[in-house]
Amino acid sequence: MANVKKTTPSVSEAPNALRWGFTPQSENWNGRFAMIGFLSAVLLEVFSGQGILHFWGIL
């Protein structure tokens, strides 16, 4: 038992670390980006007076 090497995890344990794959951290980042997108759509509508589809000329 004296010759056992201690290993350290190769993945960061920081709760806000940006990691690829299906991890709990990816859900946090996905929620943050969704909030930014929703806020930008609301601000675009407030300042332009048009919905986002009208602003882009889709409707």
Sine and cosine of phi, psi and omega as CSV:
sin_phi,cos_phi,sin_psi,cos_psi,sin_omega,cos_omega
0.00,0.00,-0.32,0.95,-0.02,-1.00
-0.96,0.29,-0.39,0.92,-0.05,-1.00
-1.00,-0.07,0.19,0.98,-0.03,-1.00
-0.98,0.22,0.77,-0.63,0.01,-1.00
-1.00,0.06,0.66,-0.75,0.08,-1.00
-1.00,0.04,0.78,-0.63,0.01,-1.00
-0.97,-0.25,0.53,-0.85,0.07,-1.00
-0.95,-0.30,0.54,-0.84,0.01,-1.00
-0.91,0.42,0.66,-0.75,-0.01,-1.00
-0.99,0.13,-0.20,0.98,-0.02,-1.00
-0.98,-0.22,0.68,-0.73,0.01,-1.00
-0.91,0.42,0.67,-0.74,0.01,-1.00
-1.00,-0.09,0.12,0.99,0.01,-1.00
-0.91,0.42,0.72,-0.70,-0.06,-1.00
-0.92,0.39,-0.38,0.93,-0.01,-1.00
-0.96,-0.28,0.24,0.97,-0.01,-1.00
-0.93,0.37,0.64,-0.76,0.01,-1.00
-1.00,0.05,0.95,-0.30,0.00,-1.00
-0.81,-0.58,0.47,-0.88,-0.01,-1.00
-1.00,0.01,0.49,-0.87,0.06,-1.00
0.96,-0.30,-0.10,-0.99,-0.01,-1.00
-1.00,0.02,1.00,-0.03,0.00,-1.00
-0.78,-0.63,0.32,-0.95,0.08,-1.00
-0.86,0.50,-0.52,0.86,0.02,-1.00
-0.92,0.40,-0.55,0.84,0.01,-1.00
-0.91,0.41,-0.54,0.84,0.07,-1.00
-0.92,0.39,-0.61,0.79,0.06,-1.00
-0.89,0.46,-0.73,0.68,-0.01,-1.00
-0.91,0.40,-0.63,0.77,0.02,-1.00
-0.88,0.48,-0.67,0.74,0.05,-1.00
-0.91,0.42,-0.64,0.77,0.02,-1.00
-0.90,0.43,-0.70,0.72,0.01,-1.00
-0.92,0.39,-0.56,0.83,0.05,-1.00
-0.91,0.41,-0.64,0.77,0.04,-1.00
-0.91,0.42,-0.64,0.77,0.03,-1.00
-0.90,0.43,-0.68,0.73,0.01,-1.00
-0.90,0.43,-0.68,0.73,0.01,-1.00
-0.91,0.41,-0.69,0.73,0.01,-1.00
-0.90,0.43,-0.64,0.77,0.01,-1.00
-0.92,0.39,-0.58,0.81,0.05,-1.00
-0.92,0.39,-0.65,0.76,0.02,-1.00
-0.92,0.39,-0.70,0.72,0.01,-1.00
-0.91,0.42,-0.60,0.80,0.05,-1.00
-0.88,0.47,-0.67,0.75,0.01,-1.00
-0.93,0.36,-0.62,0.78,-0.01,-1.00
-0.92,0.40,-0.71,0.70,-0.10,-1.00
-0.99,0.14,-0.45,0.89,-0.01,-1.00
-0.99,-0.13,-0.35,0.94,-0.03,-1.00
0.98,0.17,0.11,0.99,0.00,-1.00
-0.82,-0.58,0.42,-0.91,0.13,-0.99
-0.94,0.33,0.23,-0.97,-0.09,-1.00
-0.92,0.39,-0.54,0.84,0.03,-1.00
-0.95,0.30,-0.58,0.81,0.08,-1.00
-0.94,0.34,-0.59,0.80,-0.01,-1.00
-0.89,0.45,-0.63,0.78,0.02,-1.00
-0.99,0.13,-0.12,0.99,0.02,-1.00
0.99,0.15,0.33,0.94,0.00,-1.00
-0.98,0.18,-0.62,0.79,0.03,-1.00
-0.97,-0.26,0.00,0.00,0.00,0.00
